[in-house]
Amino acid sequence: MKYTQTISKLFIGILLLTFLSCAHTPKRPVEELTYRLIPQFADRFIFEEKVASDSLDFYEIESKGPKIIIRGNNDNSMAVGLNRYLKDFCLTTITWDIADSIYMPDNLPSVPSIVRGKARCQNRFFLNYCTFGYTMPWWKWDDWERFIDWMALNGINLPLAITGQEAVWYHVWKKMGLTDEEIRNYFTGPAHLPWHRMSNLDYWQGPLPLSWLKNQENLQKQIVKRERELNMKPVLPAFAGHVPQELNRVFPKAKISRLSEWGGFPDRYRSHFLDPMDSLFSVIQKEFLTEQTKMFGSDHIYGADPFNELVPPSWEPEYLSSVSRTIYESMSQVDPQAIWIQMTWLFYIDMPSWTKERVNAFVNAVPKGKMILLDYYAENKEVWRITDRYFGQPYIWCYLGNFGGNTMLAGNMKETGMRIENVFHEGGDNFTGIGSTLEGFDVNPLMYEYVFDKAWDISIPDESWIEKLADRRTGKIDPHARNAWKLLYDSIYTQPAQLGQGALTNARPSFKGHGNWTTQPYINYDNKTLLKAWGEMLQATPRNNDLYSFDVVNIGRQVLGNYFSVLRDRFTKAYIHKDKNELSRIGQQMINLLTDIDELLSTHSAFSFERWINKARQTGITDEESDYFEQNARTLLTTWGEKNQSLNDYANRTWAGLVQNYYRVRWKMFIDDAISALNEGKEFDEKAFFRKVTDFELSFTQQTGYSEVQSKRNSVETAKKMYQKYASQIAE
């Protein structure tokens, strides 16, 4: 009897488990996203797929009792609907930075009436080759997971996905007869790989460790899997002609030429290019795409960018046409559905050489619709307007907004909005989307929210958009925050980001100018206006402390950085007038200001050199590898390349640790030498100082084991202290 009861209970248990298993359906990717980001409210959202009436994505939001219903034609559009609800009803901004906590109200607000949204374009592109060097080289999966969620929330469906390609090339070059040493020496250090991938640079800080190749291969598999789950089409790389010069050892008859010098690097780092007319070209393309598809799959969209900031072997239109045609045909022979995405930065940066005839020859050698062109820096120069809308090939209007990860408040918001509206009305049938091609994640996150909102039918005036932004950044409606953001919109965010920007604090010291083209400190607004915005911001009483803390540090950092230029000019004046007491007094003020800037920055992880270095070190699996990665990470942000390179300070950032231990040290050397020269009745020795400062810069890149604990000071209280200390001086 007991045996029969036991069997019966076991049978009932199995049936119950089977029923529960069958009743449970796997969560949609957008549901999983919701559980990751706001787990405390995830069960309050219901996501329903609904067929679109046309080819454009859409979403709907409504309340049903305690539940929030979000519908859309796929998980990507439903994520946009979720983000719209969070932003408009909860005053919640979810950033791309995993270090930022997510503010939510105590209760989910209901939606009074159904809210609908529809995409205005099919393609929403994001990223730049450079972003993978200036921001992402040390990212782990948790960083990528948060970032991919952010992309989905903002409707991005065409992300550049070039992580891990060296693992593919390693297998291809090995198969073609190159040795392990030849291949890994050919690659650059991790942070410089974007410029290797763009054919600008080889061998710099190689060899690349095998552990890096495997790590990045595994990471890319996770990246593309998640992006596809959220209805994105990852843009994978294709072969564009860049080869190791050692390939001539195996194929002595291959037509391989040396490309032009780039970035001031010596000849030994120059890249090599295989003539597309060489029969080996299609062989390599087939090997690469086949191996890549085996590793990472394919959505049939490939990025290939020959001649970026380089001089082609020939400027003849027939040659440019044959290069373009061969690259595309070699792709389509492997993947008949292949679409080629080409950035058009090269047309902008070398406009005199890329005449309309040459651009036309290059882009129209590819069948119509099989090439998509990225109008890379359209907030500054719209190439579509000077190329007859790219002669009919599809294109995407892109906002760049940042060079080198520079920490400068920049962005021409009104102009950007007008240009986007104009391209929707005047861009032609071959205008297919909106994108952003930022070089580094930066201190102007509002601009990227703004640009991707423009890809949807959110028809509110900019003034209202800014008010809503202010509400989200503080977690409440606060008049002081709104006033601050209105000042920023009207007076600060009026000019596009430029190549080589940086506060004078970050420049190689000099009596006048700014040391190098890479650290231009010029601003087109009165610093007193920015000071006023900072003061208004500091009077706000936020509920969302994380984003508000970022804002008060970010604005304060720029205010104080701008003021440093005033002090430097006073220092120069005192030197010219041989006023020893004034020279010493102003010199000490400059050093104290740099110390105070570093103190303010140290209160927020977004402005941390320590964070950058620690992430680089954590990438290594041995102490030796950690040291190697740290040196590579230091180099990119300081000298960029070799000693006294033309790109020196191109990736300058006003970050805690970098200000105190690098920029401040350089300025103290300069100030001390100027004071000594005046005291000794000598002229300042420019050459001696140059030798000293460049020796220091190089030595800084070679240090290892950096560790500086983030300050536990409160960001807001520290910002208020700095404001009280400097406001009257700046307002003079």
Summary of the structure (lengths in Angstrom):
residues: 732
radius of gyration: 27.3
end to end distance: 96.9
largest distance: 111.3
contacts: 2538
relative contact order: 0.08
helix: 52%
strand: 10%
